[in-house]
Amino acid sequence: MIDDNDMTSAKDSPLDFAFVLASSVHDMKNSLGMLLNTLATMMEKSPPQDDEQTKTYAILEYEAARINSELIQLLSLYRMQHEHLLVQIDEHHVIDVLEEQLARNDMLLRTRGIQLEVDCDEDLSWYFDGELVGGVINNILVNCARYCRNTLQVSAKIIDNELCIAVADDGQGYPPSMLAAPHEINAGVSFSSGSTNLGLLFAHRVAGLHRSREQHGHIQLANQGPLGGGVFQLWLP
């Protein structure tokens, strides 16, 4: 026989919605990863035959990559908030991290006809979490692939004892609301554009996890970059 007190306790016990959501996001991420792999295989075996098919493939690849990136960011932010995310700072050759993300988005960039410029000394190394920083770069590449016209530039260099990783495009630049976002990271969502600023929040949090003495990482957005459009900068101490 079930005690009435037990039933009342079950009804009153709070639902950890954040945990349920995180579990669901994890499952969706795995399924979407399989979809991305299948899509890449399909495009390799059946290349686009005309401009219309190329455009269709590009849209499919972009949307799937964007959703997958956002799901990974959601999971990472959840783990950051609940202190389950271990930051693994190690020395990395920066060019290896950049090329890994470029290879990851090779099909997306090729189907959209985007040319790449990479400016990074092959001997440049720095201490940071390669997975988290790679995730930030991946997200920026996916977003820039949509808004640039023809060219993306990825660069890395040391400026004033900080590593600056930059992604510049030849698009129309960032809107004013996004330029303010790194300084107003809780600016909220835009229902007109569909922007949640999730990518910037993720980049902001990842940058902040990198500290050296009194310095900590940060991000910057600007327009009129080296290609005439917007430029995203990730600064790591």
C-alpha positions as CSV (number, residue, x, y, z in Angstrom):
1,M,0.0,0.0,0.0
2,I,1.3,3.5,-0.9
3,D,1.4,5.9,1.9
4,D,-0.4,9.3,1.3
5,N,2.7,11.0,2.6
6,D,4.8,9.3,0.0
7,M,2.5,10.5,-2.7
8,T,2.5,14.1,-1.4
9,S,6.3,14.0,-1.2
10,A,6.6,12.8,-4.8
11,K,4.2,15.5,-6.0
12,D,6.1,18.2,-4.1
13,S,9.6,17.1,-5.1
14,P,11.1,19.7,-7.4
15,L,11.9,18.7,-11.0
16,D,15.5,19.5,-11.9
17,F,14.5,20.9,-15.3
18,A,18.1,22.0,-16.0
19,F,19.3,18.4,-15.6
20,V,16.5,17.0,-17.8
21,L,17.2,19.6,-20.5
22,A,20.9,18.9,-20.4
23,S,20.2,15.2,-20.8
24,S,17.9,15.8,-23.7
25,V,20.4,18.2,-25.4
26,H,23.1,15.5,-25.0
27,D,21.0,13.0,-26.9
28,M,20.1,15.5,-29.6
29,K,23.8,16.4,-30.0
30,N,24.7,12.7,-30.6
31,S,21.9,12.3,-33.1
32,L,22.9,15.5,-34.9
33,G,26.5,14.3,-35.0
34,M,25.4,11.2,-36.8
35,L,23.3,13.3,-39.2
36,L,26.3,15.5,-40.0
37,N,28.5,12.5,-40.7
38,T,25.8,11.0,-43.0
39,L,25.4,14.4,-44.7
40,A,29.1,14.7,-45.3
41,T,29.3,11.1,-46.8
42,M,26.3,11.8,-49.0
43,M,27.9,15.0,-50.4
44,E,31.2,13.3,-51.0
45,K,29.5,10.4,-52.9
46,S,27.0,12.6,-54.8
47,P,28.6,16.0,-55.4
48,P,26.3,18.9,-56.4
49,Q,25.6,18.9,-60.1
50,D,24.6,22.6,-60.5
51,D,24.4,25.8,-58.6
52,E,21.0,25.0,-57.1
53,Q,22.2,21.8,-55.6
54,T,25.3,23.5,-54.3
55,K,23.2,26.1,-52.6
56,T,20.9,23.4,-51.1
57,Y,23.9,21.4,-49.7
58,A,25.4,24.6,-48.3
59,I,22.2,25.4,-46.4
60,L,21.9,21.9,-45.0
61,E,25.5,21.8,-43.9
62,Y,25.3,25.3,-42.4
63,E,22.1,24.7,-40.4
64,A,23.2,21.3,-39.1
65,A,26.6,22.6,-38.1
66,R,25.1,25.6,-36.4
67,I,22.6,23.6,-34.4
68,N,25.3,21.1,-33.4
69,S,27.6,23.9,-32.3
70,E,24.9,25.5,-30.2
71,L,24.0,22.2,-28.5
72,I,27.6,21.7,-27.5
73,Q,27.8,25.2,-26.2
74,L,24.6,24.7,-24.1
75,L,26.1,21.5,-22.6
76,S,29.4,23.3,-21.8
77,L,27.6,26.3,-20.2
78,Y,25.5,23.9,-18.1
79,R,28.7,22.1,-16.9
80,M,30.4,25.4,-16.2
81,Q,27.5,26.5,-14.0
82,H,27.5,23.3,-12.1
83,E,31.2,23.1,-11.8
84,H,31.4,19.8,-13.7
85,L,33.6,21.1,-16.4
86,L,37.4,20.6,-15.9
87,V,39.5,23.1,-17.6
88,Q,42.6,21.4,-19.0
89,I,45.3,24.0,-19.6
90,D,48.2,22.6,-21.6
91,E,50.7,23.9,-24.2
92,H,49.4,23.7,-27.8
93,H,50.8,24.7,-31.2
94,V,48.1,27.2,-32.2
95,I,48.2,26.3,-35.9
96,D,47.2,22.7,-35.0
97,V,44.1,24.0,-33.2
98,L,43.2,26.3,-36.0
99,E,43.7,23.7,-38.7
100,E,41.6,21.2,-36.8
101,Q,38.6,23.5,-36.8
102,L,39.1,24.5,-40.4
103,A,39.2,20.8,-41.4
104,R,36.1,20.2,-39.3
105,N,34.3,22.9,-41.4
106,D,35.9,22.1,-44.8
107,M,32.8,20.8,-46.4
108,L,30.7,23.8,-45.2
109,L,33.3,26.3,-46.5
110,R,33.7,24.5,-49.8
111,T,30.0,24.3,-50.5
112,R,29.6,28.0,-49.8
113,G,32.6,28.9,-52.0
114,I,34.5,30.6,-49.2
115,Q,38.3,31.2,-49.6
116,L,40.5,30.9,-46.5
117,E,43.5,33.0,-45.4
118,V,45.5,31.6,-42.5
119,D,48.1,33.8,-40.8
120,C,49.8,31.9,-37.9
121,D,53.4,31.1,-37.3
122,E,53.8,27.3,-37.3
123,D,56.1,27.5,-34.2
124,L,53.6,29.7,-32.2
125,S,52.6,27.8,-29.0
126,W,50.5,28.9,-26.0
127,Y,48.9,27.5,-22.9
128,F,45.1,27.1,-23.0
129,D,42.4,24.5,-23.1
130,G,42.5,23.2,-26.6
131,E,39.0,21.7,-26.7
132,L,37.2,24.8,-25.3
133,V,39.2,27.3,-27.5
134,G,38.6,25.0,-30.5
135,G,34.9,25.1,-29.7
136,V,34.9,28.9,-29.7
137,I,36.8,29.0,-33.0
138,N,34.4,26.5,-34.6
139,N,31.4,28.5,-33.6
140,I,32.8,31.7,-35.1
141,L,33.7,29.9,-38.3
142,V,30.2,28.5,-38.7
143,N,28.6,31.9,-38.1
144,C,31.0,33.8,-40.4
145,A,30.4,31.2,-43.1
146,R,26.9,32.5,-43.3
147,Y,27.6,36.3,-43.3
148,C,30.8,36.6,-45.2
149,R,30.8,37.2,-49.0
150,N,33.8,35.3,-50.3
151,T,36.7,35.3,-47.8
152,L,37.6,34.4,-44.2
153,Q,40.9,35.2,-42.5
154,V,42.0,33.3,-39.4
155,S,45.1,34.6,-37.6
156,A,47.0,34.2,-34.4
157,K,49.8,36.3,-32.9
158,I,51.2,37.5,-29.6
159,I,50.4,41.1,-28.8
160,D,51.5,42.6,-25.5
161,N,52.2,39.2,-23.9
162,E,48.7,37.9,-24.8
163,L,47.7,35.5,-27.5
164,C,45.2,37.0,-29.9
165,I,43.2,34.6,-32.2
166,A,41.2,36.5,-34.7
167,V,38.6,35.6,-37.3
168,A,37.8,38.3,-39.9
169,D,35.4,38.3,-42.8
170,D,34.5,40.4,-45.8
171,G,30.8,40.8,-44.9
172,Q,28.8,43.7,-43.7
173,G,30.2,43.7,-40.2
174,Y,28.6,43.1,-36.8
175,P,25.4,45.0,-35.9
176,P,25.6,47.5,-33.0
177,S,23.8,45.1,-30.6
178,M,26.5,42.4,-31.1
179,L,29.3,44.9,-30.8
180,A,28.0,45.8,-27.3
181,A,27.4,42.2,-26.3
182,P,30.9,41.3,-25.0
183,H,30.5,44.2,-22.5
184,E,26.8,43.5,-21.9
185,I,26.9,39.8,-21.9
186,N,23.4,39.4,-20.5
187,A,21.9,41.6,-23.2
188,G,19.2,39.0,-23.9
189,V,17.6,37.7,-27.1
190,S,16.4,39.4,-30.3
191,F,13.1,37.9,-31.6
192,S,13.5,39.9,-34.8
193,S,16.9,38.4,-35.7
194,G,16.6,35.1,-33.8
195,S,19.9,35.9,-32.0
196,T,20.3,34.6,-28.4
197,N,24.0,35.7,-28.0
198,L,24.7,32.1,-26.9
199,G,27.9,31.9,-29.0
200,L,29.2,35.2,-27.5
201,L,28.2,34.0,-24.0
202,F,30.1,30.8,-24.5
203,A,33.2,32.6,-25.9
204,H,33.1,35.1,-23.0
205,R,32.9,32.3,-20.4
206,V,35.7,30.3,-22.1
207,A,37.9,33.3,-22.3
208,G,37.3,34.1,-18.6
209,L,38.4,30.6,-17.6
210,H,41.9,31.4,-18.8
211,R,43.8,33.3,-16.1
212,S,47.4,34.3,-15.4
213,R,48.1,36.2,-12.2
214,E,45.8,39.2,-12.4
215,Q,45.0,38.8,-16.1
216,H,42.1,36.9,-17.6
217,G,41.0,36.2,-21.1
218,H,38.4,38.3,-22.9
219,I,36.8,38.7,-26.3
220,Q,36.4,41.7,-28.6
221,L,34.2,42.4,-31.7
222,A,34.9,45.2,-34.2
223,N,34.0,46.3,-37.7
224,Q,36.3,47.5,-40.5
225,G,38.6,44.5,-40.0
226,P,41.4,43.5,-42.3
227,L,39.0,42.2,-44.9
228,G,36.6,45.2,-44.5
229,G,34.0,43.4,-42.5
230,G,33.7,42.2,-38.9
231,V,36.5,40.7,-36.8
232,F,36.2,38.5,-33.7
233,Q,39.1,38.4,-31.3
234,L,39.8,36.0,-28.5
235,W,42.5,37.2,-26.1
236,L,44.2,34.7,-23.8
237,P,46.8,35.7,-21.2
